[in-house]
Amino acid sequence: MKLLDQILLSGVACAAMMAGAAPAMAQSDAPADTAASDTNDIIVTARFKNESLQDVPQAISAFGEEALTKIAARDITDLAPSTPNISIQPVATFSNSAAIFIRGLGAQGIESTEESPVGISIDGVFVTRPVATMLDTFDLDRIEVLRGPQGTSFGKNSLAGGIAAYTKNPGRDWGVQAEVTVGNYGRMDARAAVNMPIIEDVLAARIVVNKETYDGFFTNRLNGKKIGGQDRLTLRGTVVFTPTDNLDINLKAFLVRDRSSAPGGDSGPDRNKLLWTAFGFEEPDDGAFTIGRDFSAHHDTDQLGFIGNVGLDLGSVELKSVTGYIETDDFNDSDYDQSEKFFFPTFRVQSHRQFSQELRLQSDFSDRDDALARLNLVLGGYYLKQSFELAQAFPTLPVLLAPTLRFGSQDYVEQDNTAKALFGQAIYGITDRLNVTFGIRQSWESKDYFRDPTGTLLSPVFFTTRETVKSLAEMEVIANTNLAAGKAFKLGYNRDRMSFKAGVDYRLTDDVMVYAGYSQGYKGGGFGARSATPSTAGPTADNTSELFEAGFKGDFFDNLLRLNLTGFVTKFKQLEFGVFFPNPNVASGQETAQLNIGAATTKGLELEATLKPTQNFRLSANIGYLDAKYTDFCADIDGPSAFPTPPVSTCGDVTALPNGTYLVDVDHTDLKLVRAPKWQTQASAEYTVPLGSAGNLSFRAAALYRSVFYSSVANEAGGRTGDFVLVDGSIGWESEDARFRAMLWGKNLTNKTYVSAFTPTAQFFNQRFYGAPRTFGLTLGASF
């Protein structure tokens, strides 16, 4: 009954508030593959073809510009409430990185040596790095959220799902769109897009500027200053060149400059950790958003990207080319112990480069009158080259473990990754109502990993400035010296894998489709960026997934009601996690091992419903049910321990370490998967009041419920969260000609305090993070 009460509360909150958002600014001459004006009829390209969301026989949610405006979306975290069985939030320690979980599987790591189970692509380019993936939503044409493994039609490979973002292209008319948002906690956002047709129907450009700032909602108890603020500038330019009727060249460049503060968080109380036993510190009970920080914590990120999309129409065949290059550089200071003790601060300097090229041949037999007219065929090839370097400096290590050693330390890791693939997909209409789909992908992947856990000692001890940190070039020289001395090591692998997809869909009527499908996904095995020995570095085995899915999509009563229902079973094997454990043989005293800890099966149902009883009134709901269980989880997740006699494992291996301790595998199949609530539901209501020549006044309210879930692999009590309702609402106005708009919005209106992430860090401390409190603001927009 408790769940029913929560759902009823959600509905009552929506009915009581009835607050809404104004429609998005008008966009002139949108290209053919953009979202339609009605949020119910978005055109997507999830299968390499332009088709209505309702025509895609798989679980997919999509958000056009109008929908993103209505939910007051600032970044992709705002998509999760409106999508069943999805969790998107900032990575706890890196606010510009997205931790995305789909149907119970995802990742919240920050290391570029590892791949995420959920893929992200921007304008067709697969993003291989977890950092700087917190995409903002301004000037996006649409976002597609694909639930379930993706392979043949999504960039590289994806184990659990994917998010594809598409930015706007220039239109035919000159125009300016501008938007300003002011809100509590010092939020101030200024955004603008300029549309410039240079040569009619031949050359056009679009320039976008987005500046986002706020002070943060945490207060430092040491000095009263705000913590966790944001200062991010994004620039994007697009040029579309159409020299002939059959050639289209689309070039995009973007620049992100982020100078934000590190996210706020505190130290979850635990008197078994060194933060208490060595320093006598325990987090005071002075509120979730009052924390201690004695170390500067700035996260500086610079990202530059180029994306080229070229289409050449050859008649019955179209050639598509997608080229992408992204480089990202970071220099981050972090107070990892989340306390006012000078215990575990770190500096991280890292560099990442990726280049990808995808070529596709797509058939177009629409002008034929034979059997080929029913065939949609795609053949393609994919290439990716990725390189990464990271040096991490520790001002207090190893001095905390060896007081006579009056130095800090710095270590190093790098990795090169090459991925290649050939893929094909065929969709064939057996009849006007019955279609079958087949897809295949052959992938080859190689990784070269270089790790120097020894690194170098730094002086003075307890340094607090970046000037002490050595550059990546200096650390690479030191790492090669340590390699020659046997203190560093190199590893690598070459692997190949084939994955399949098959499906069938049938139209019962023009408005109702049923479908069923099978697909495979995988992500390549990874190495541990924080490992100390070859035995803990990896590589892990490839993670694999198999999806069995069936559902229906339908519009009823002359489009009064839309119902989309999906049922699925996904089997995951060789799941990989990073596990912290103590290691007294390294300067930091701890390391992270990459482990294939077992297998899991997730089963569930997803319902998306929209009821539009009148032209001005819309009710929406989505419900996700998830039964996620480990079917195999045999690992040591607690770290080395001493035993009076050699121990025995009941399910796996026992590993004897050089210092006389042991790693003992234990059966943990009783644990819950991370961020996998059994129930997730959102209900929303929108109502528009026409004001004639004065425009339109609109109201929106939404309530989100998630049942209990855990935010850490070991299911620590401090990371248990969920079983509450979050309420959002807004009131908006739009002028009659749609040129001006205003919206007053609020999120977490009941000011619910809840834990959003919890990370136990070996024997040292716990890192505990909270979701945002009540936030509100005013957004003003205009288009000319």
N, C-alpha and C positions, 0 to 999 in steps of 0.2 A: 504493500500500500504506500510505502514511502516514495517509491518512484512515481506512482500515480499522482500523489500529492504534489510532487515537484513539477510534473508536467502540467497539472491543473494550475499551479501557481504561475507557471510560465504563460499560460493562456490568459489568465486573469490580468497579469501585468501588462500584456500586450493590449488587451481590450481597454484597460483603465487608462493607459497612457496615450495610445493612438497618436504618437508623434511621428513625423515623416520628414523625408529629405526631398529637396527639389530635384527635378530631372537635370541631366548633365547639359553642358553648353552645346549648342548646335555645332555640328561638324559638316562642312560642305564637301560634297563629292567624295564620299568615302570609297576606297577601292573595293573590289568585288568580294574580297575575303574578310571584310571587317564585320563587326557585330552589327546586326540590324537594330533599328531604333527601338523595337519592342524587346524588352529583356527576356521575353519568353522565346524569341526566335533568333538566337545567335547563330551566325555562320562560323563553323570551326573547320580546322584542317588536320584533325587528329589522325586521319588516314591518308594524308597526302592528297586530299581532294576537298574542294569547297562543298560543304553540305550542312544542312540544318542540324543543330544539336539533337533534335528528335529523330534524325535519320541515322545516327551513329549507333551501331549495335554493340555498345559496350558502356561501362559505367564511366561517365564523364560529366563534370560540372563546368560551366563556363560563365564568365563575368564580363559583360561589355562595359563601356564607359558609363552608361546610365546606372547600371547596377552598382558599380564601384563608387559612384557619387552618392547614391542613396544610402549606402552603409557607412559613409564617411571614411572610406578606406584610405589609410596613409601608406601602408605597406602590405605585404602579402599575409601578415599575421591576421589581418582583418577578414580574410577569406574563409578561415577555418570554421567559424560558427555557422556559416551558410552551407557547409559541405559535410555530408555524413561521414563519420569514421575518419575524420582528418584532425590532426593537431599541428599547428604551426605557431612557433614562438621563437623569440631570440634565443640563441645559444647562451646559456647562463653567464658565461664569462666573456662573451664577445657579442655585443648588442647588434653589430652589423652583419651577423651571420644567422641564418635560419635553421632551426631544428625542426625538421618536417617528419611527421609520422603519418603513414597511410595504412589503415586497417591493421594497426598494432605493430607496425615495423617502421623503423626510421633510425636516425642517428642524431646525436647532439655533440659530436666532436668538432675539433677545430684543426686537426692535423691533415695536411695535404698529402701525406703518404697513404691516407685511407680514403676510400670512396664511400659516398652516401648511398644507402639503399633507395633513396628517392632522388631522381634526376631533376635538374632545373635547366631550362633552355631559354635563351633570349633571341627572338627573331630567328629561330631555327638553329642556333649555336648552343651546343651542350656545354654547360659550365662545370668544370671538373674540380673546382676548389670550394670547400665549405665556407671559407671566409669571404665576406662581402657579397653574400647571396640574399641579403634582406632587401629585395627589390621594392622600390617605391612604386606607387600606382598612378602617378600623374602622367597624363598624356599617353596612357596605354590604350590601345584599341580593344584588347581583350586579354583575358587570362584563361587558359584551359587547365583544369585539374583532372588528371587521368588516374583513376584508381585501379590498382592491379599492375602486374609486371608489364613492362614495355620493352620491345626489342626491335621488331622489324620496322616500326614507323616512329621511332623516337630517338634521334641522335645516336648516342652510344648504346649503352644498355642500362636497364633499370630493374632493380630487384622487386620493388614494392609499388612503384607508381612514378608519376612525373608531373611537373608543373611547367607549362609552356606559356611564356609571356610574349606578346607581340605589341610593339610600339606603333604609334600612328605614323602614317605616311602623309606627305604633302597633298593638299587638295588643289583644285583648279583656281580658287579665288584667293586674293590677298586677305589676310585676316590675322587678328591677334586674340589670343585667349589669355586671360590673367586671373589669378586667384590668390587671395590672402587669407590666412587663418591665424587667429589669435586665440590663445587658450590659457588655462591655468598652468601652474608650474613653469611659467615663462615661455610657453610655446609661441613661436612666431615663424610661420612658413610663408614664403613668397614664391609664386610659381608663374611662369609665363611661357607661351608658345607662339611663335610667329610663323605664319604660312606665307611663302613667297613663290608664286608662279613666275618664272623667269622668261621662258619661251612657251607660249601656249601649246599644251598637249605634247610638249617635247621635254622641257626641263623645268623642274620645280624643286624647292628646298623648304625645309622646316627646321627651326632652331628652338630648342627647349632649355629653359633655365629653371632650376629647382633648388631653393635654399631652405633648409629645415633646421630649426634650432629649438631647444628647450633646456631648462635648467636641471631637470631631473627631480624625482619625487622622494629621494632619500636625503637625510640631513646628517652630516658628520658631527657626532657628539663632541669631537675634539675642538672644533672651531666654528660650528654652526653653519658651515657652508653646505650648499646643495651638492649632491653626488649623483652620477649616472646620467648626466645631461648629454645632449646631442648637438653637433655642429657639422652639418653635412651639406656639401654643394655638389649638384649634379648638372652637367652640361651634356646636351646631345644634339647632334646635327644629322639631318637626313637629306640626301640628294637623290631624286628619281630622274633618270634619263631614259627617254623612250625615242631613240633616233628613227626607228621604223616601227611599223605596226606589229612586227613579230619579235621584237627585241625589247626587253625591259631590264634596266640596270638600276638596282636599289643599293645605295651605299650609306652606311650609318657609322658614326663615330661617337663615342661617349667617354666622358671623363668624370670620375668620382673622387672628390677630395673630402675625406672624413677626418675631423679633429675632435672626436667625441671623448667624453669621459668614460672610464670603464664602468660597466654596470654595477649597481649597488647590490649588496648582499651582506648577510651577517654569518656568524659562526654558529651552526647548530650545536647546542650544548651536548657534550660527551666527555665525561671525566676519565675515559680510557684513552683519550687522545693526548698527544704531547702538549698541545696548547694549554691544557689544564695541568698535566703532571709536571711539565717543565717550567711553565710560565705562570701557572696559577690563574689563568684567565678563563672566565666563563661569560658568555654573552649576557649583558644586563637585560632585565625585563622592562625595557623602556619603549616598547612599541616596535612593530615590524619595520618601520621606515626611519628609525634612528639607528645609525650604525657607526662603527669606529673605523677610521682609516688614517694611518700614520705615514702613508707612502703615496707619492704622486702616482696617479693611475690615469694615463692618457692613452687612448687607442688611435693612432694615426695610420690612416690607410689612403693610399693613392692607387687608383685603378684607371687604366686606359684600355679602350677596346675599339676594334674595327670589325664591322660585319658587312659582308657583301652578298647580296642575293641577285642572281642573274637568271632570267628566264628567256629561252629562245624557242619560239614556236616553229616547228618543222612540219606542220601539217598534222599528220596522224600521230606524231610523237612530239612531246615537249621536253626540252633539256633544261634541268634546273641545277644551278650551282649555288652552294651555300659555303662561304668562306668566313672563318672567324679567327681573330687574334685578340687575346686578352692578357694583359700583364698587370700584376698586382704586387705592391710593395707595402709592407707593414713595419711599424716600430711601435711596440706596445709595452707600457709599464702596467704591472698589475700587483695589487696587494692581495695575493692569493689566500692568505690566512684569514682575510675578512675580519681583522681585529686591529686594535690600536697598539698591538705588540709588534716590534720589529722582528718578525719570525720568518716569514716565507714570501718576501717580495721577489718579483722576477722582471726581467726585461726580455722581450722577444723581438728579434729582427729577422724578417723573412722576405723571400722573393719568390714569385710564382709566374711562370710563363706557359701559355698554351696556344697552339695553332691547330686548327681543324679544317678539313676540306671534305665536303660531301657533294657527290654528283648523282643525279637521278634522271632516268629516262621515264617519262610518264605518258601512257597512251591516251589518245583522244580519238575514239572511233565513233563519236556521236553522229557523224554525217553518213554513216554506212547504214545499209538496210539488211545486213546479214547477221550471223551469229556474233561476229566481232563487236557489233554495236553494244552488246551486253557486257563487254569485258572492260575492266579498268585494271591496267597492269602497270606496276612500278618496279624498276630494276635500278639498283644503285650500289655505290661504293662509298666507304667512309675511311678517313685517316685522321689520327690525332697524335700530336706530339706535345708532351707536357714535361716541364722541368720545375724543380722546387728546391729551395735551400732554406734552412732555418738554423739560427744560432740562439740559444737561450742562456741568459746569464742569471746567476743566483748570488746576490750580495751577501747572504748569510751562510752559504754552504761552500766548503765543508766545515766551517768554523763551529757551527752548532753541534756537529757530531764529533769533531776533533778540535777542542779548544786551543790546542797548541799550534794549530795550522791557521795562522792569521791572514787568511785570504778568502776572497770569494771565488767563484768558478764560472766557466762558460763552456758549453758543449755544442755539438754540431751534427746536422743530418742533412742529406740531400737525396733526391730520387729523380730518375728519368723514367718516363712511361711512354710507350708507343703502342697504339691500338689501331688495328685495321679490320675492316669488315666488308663483306659482300652481302647484299640482302635483296629480297624480292617479295612482292606482295601482289596477289591477284584477287580481284573481286569480280565474281561472275553472276549475272542474273539468269538463273535457270528459267524463270518465268518473270512476268511483270511484278510478281509479289515475293518470289523466293530468290534469295541470294546466298552464295557461299563465299567464304573468304579463306585464303591460305597465305601464310607468310613463312619465310625461312631466313635465317641470318647465320652466316659463318663468320666467327670472330677470331682474330689472332691478337694476342697481347703479350708484351714483354715489359718487365720492370727491372731497373738497376738501382740498387739501394746502397748507400754509403753512410755508415753511422760511426761517429766518434764520441762515445760516452765519456771518455777521459777529458778531452778538451784541454783547457788551460786554467791555471789559477790567475785570479785577478787581484790587484792591490789598488787602493786600500780595501780592507775588509769593511763590510757594512756600507758600501758605496751607495749613493742615492741619485747619481746623475748619469745620463746616457753617455757622457763623454768617456766613461770608464769601459763601456761595452765595445768589444772589438767588432770590426766590420765583417761581413760575410766573406770577403776576399781574404782577410787575415785568418779567419777561422778555417777556411779551406786549406790554406798552407799548413796550418798547425795539424789539421786532420790527416793530411797526407804524411806528415812526419810521424804522427802516432800510428798510422797504418803500417809504415815501414818498421816500427818498433813492436808491432803486434798488439797495440792498445786500441786499435780501431779495426773495423771489419766491413767487408762488402758482401752483399748477397744479391740474388736476382733470380728471375725465372722467365721462361717462354712457354706460353700455353695457348691452346685453341679450344673453341667450344662452339657447338651448333645449337641454335634454339629455334622453336617452331611456334606457329600460331595458326589456329583454325577456328572457323565459326560459321554459323548459319543464322539467317534472319528471315522472318516471314511476316508479311503485312496481312493481318486479319481484315483490316479495312484501310481506307486511305489515311486514317488518323491513329491507328493502333498497330504496333509492331511487337512481335515476340522474338527473342533471340537467345542463343546459347553459344558458348565459346570456350576454347582451351588455349592457354598461352604459357610460354616459359620465359623466365627472366633470370638474369644473374648479375652479379658484380664480381669483378676480379679480386682475388685474395690480396691482402694488404700487408704492409710492414708497420711496425710500431715506431713512431717518431721519438718516443721517450724510452725505448728499450735500452738495456745496459749490456746485454749479452746476445750472441747469435741465437741461442736457444729460445729467448723470449721475443726476439725481433720478428720472427716469422720466416717465410711468408705463410699466411694462413691459406687454407684451401678456398677455392671459389665458392661464394655463397650462391645457392640456386633456389628457384621458386617455380612452382607449378600452380596455375590458376584454373579452376573450373567455375564458370560463371553463367548464369541464366537470368533473364529478366524480361520486362516489357516496358514499353513507353507508349503513352496514349494521351490524346486530347479528346475530351468528351463534352457533350451538350453544347455543340457549336463553340468550342474553345472556352467554355465556362470553367472547366476543370481540367487540370493536367496532373497525371499520375505517372511517375517513373519508379519502378520497383526492381531491385537487383538482389539476387542471392548468390553467394560465392563461397568457395572453399579454396584456401591457398595453403600449399604445403611448402615450407621453407626447410632447407637442409644446410648444414655446415655454417650456421649463423656465427657471426664474428663479433666479438666485443673486446674492448680494451679494459683490462683489470688492473687497478692500482695494487701494488703490494710493496712491503719494505724490502730494501736490499742494502745492507750496511757496507757492501763492497764498492759502492759508487758514491760520488760526492754528495748527491742530493739525498741519499739515504732511502730512496724509493725509485721504483720504475713502473712503467705501464707495459704489461704484456699483451700482445694481440693473440687471442685464442678463438678457435672454432669450438664453441661450447655446446653445440648440439643442434636440435631441430625443433620446429614448432609448426602447429597447424592453426590457422585462423578460419573461422566460419562466421558468416554474418548475413544480415539483411540490411538494405538501405532503401529508404523511401523518401522521395522528393515530391512534394505536392504543392500545387498552386490553385487557389479558388478565386475567381474574379466575378463576384455576383453582379457588379455594376462596372461601368467604364472607369469609375473613380475610386473603386474600393478593391483591394487585393489582400488576400490572406495567404501566407506561405508557411510551410513547415517541412523540416527534414528530420528524419529519425534514423539513427544508425544503431544497430544491435551487433555486438561483436563478442564472439566466444573464442578467445585467444589463449592457447595453452602450449607450453613446452611439451614435446613428446620425447625429447632427449636433452638433458642438460647435466653433463658430468664434467665438473671442472673444479679447480681450487680457486675460489674468488676471494679468499681471506688472506692469502700470502703465506710465506714460509712460517713454520712452527717447529719447535723442538719437541722430541718424543723420547721417553726413557728407553724404548725399544723401537726398532724399525717398524713403521706403521704399515697398515694394509688398507687399500681402497676397495670399497664394495662395488664400484662401478667402472673404474678406470685405472689410471696409472699413479704411481708414487715416484716422485723425482727427488733424489738426494742432491742437495746443494753443497758447494765447497765448504761452507761455514758450519756444517753439521746439522742444518735444519732440513725440513722436507716440505715439498709441495704434494698435497694429498687430494686427489680428485674425489668429490663428494656429489651425490645425486641431489640436484636442485630442481627437479621437474615440478615441485610444488610452488615455485616462485611464479609471479605474474609478469607478463611481458611489460616493458616500459611504455607508458602513455597509451594504454590499451583499455579504456573504460568499457564496461559491458554495454552501457547505454550512453548515447549522445543525441540530444535533440534540441532543435531551435524552432521557435514559433515566432512569426512576425506578422504585423498588420500595417497596411499603408492606406491612407485615405487622402484624396485630393479635393479641395474645395475651389471650384472655378469662381473667379472674381471679375469676370468680364474683361474690360479694358485694363483693370488693375492687375491682371495676371492670374496666377494660381497659388493657393496656399495648400501645403501638403504636410502630412503628419506620418510619422513612422515610429513603431516600437518593436523591439525584439527581445526575447528572453532565451538564454542558452542554459541547458542543463547537461552536466556530465556526471556519471556515477563515479564511484571511488576508483582511483588508479594510482600507480606508483611512478615516480620520476627517476628511479635509480634501479640498476640491474639487480642488486641484492635485496630490494624491497625494504630498505631501512624505514623505520617508523617515521623518521623526520621527513621523508619524501612522500609520505602518503597524503593524497589530496583528492579533490573532487567532492561530489555529493552536495552541490550547492548550485544556485541559480545566479547568473549574471544578466543584468538588464541594461539595454542600450535604448536610446531614443533620440528623436530629432524633430525639429519643426523647420520647414523650409518655405521659401517664396521664390517664384520665378515670374519675370515679366511676360507680358502677352506675346512679345516677339522673341522670347527665349534668349535675349541678349544679356540680361542681368539676373542674378540670383543671390540669395542669401540663405544660410542655414545655421541654425543654432542646434548643436548636437551635444550629446553626453554619452559616456561609456562607463560601465560598472556604476550605474546610478545609485545603487544601494550601498556603495563603498565597501564591498566585501573584501576582506583581507584573506589571502590564501597563498600557500606555497606553490611556486611554479617550477622549481627545480631544486634538487638536493644532490650534492656530490661529495661522498666521503673520500678523502685524499689520504690513502694509506693509513699510517699510524699517527699522522700529523694533526688533522683537523677536519671539520665538515664545512662545506660551502653551502649555504642555504639562500635561496633567492625567492622573491615574492612577485606575484602579478601586480599589474598597475592598479592603484587605487582609483577613486572616482576622478575622471578627467572630463572636461567640457571645453567647448570653444565656439567661436563664431567664424564661419567661412563666407567670404564674399567673392563672387565671381562675375566676370564680364567678358563678352566677346564682341569684337568689332570687325 
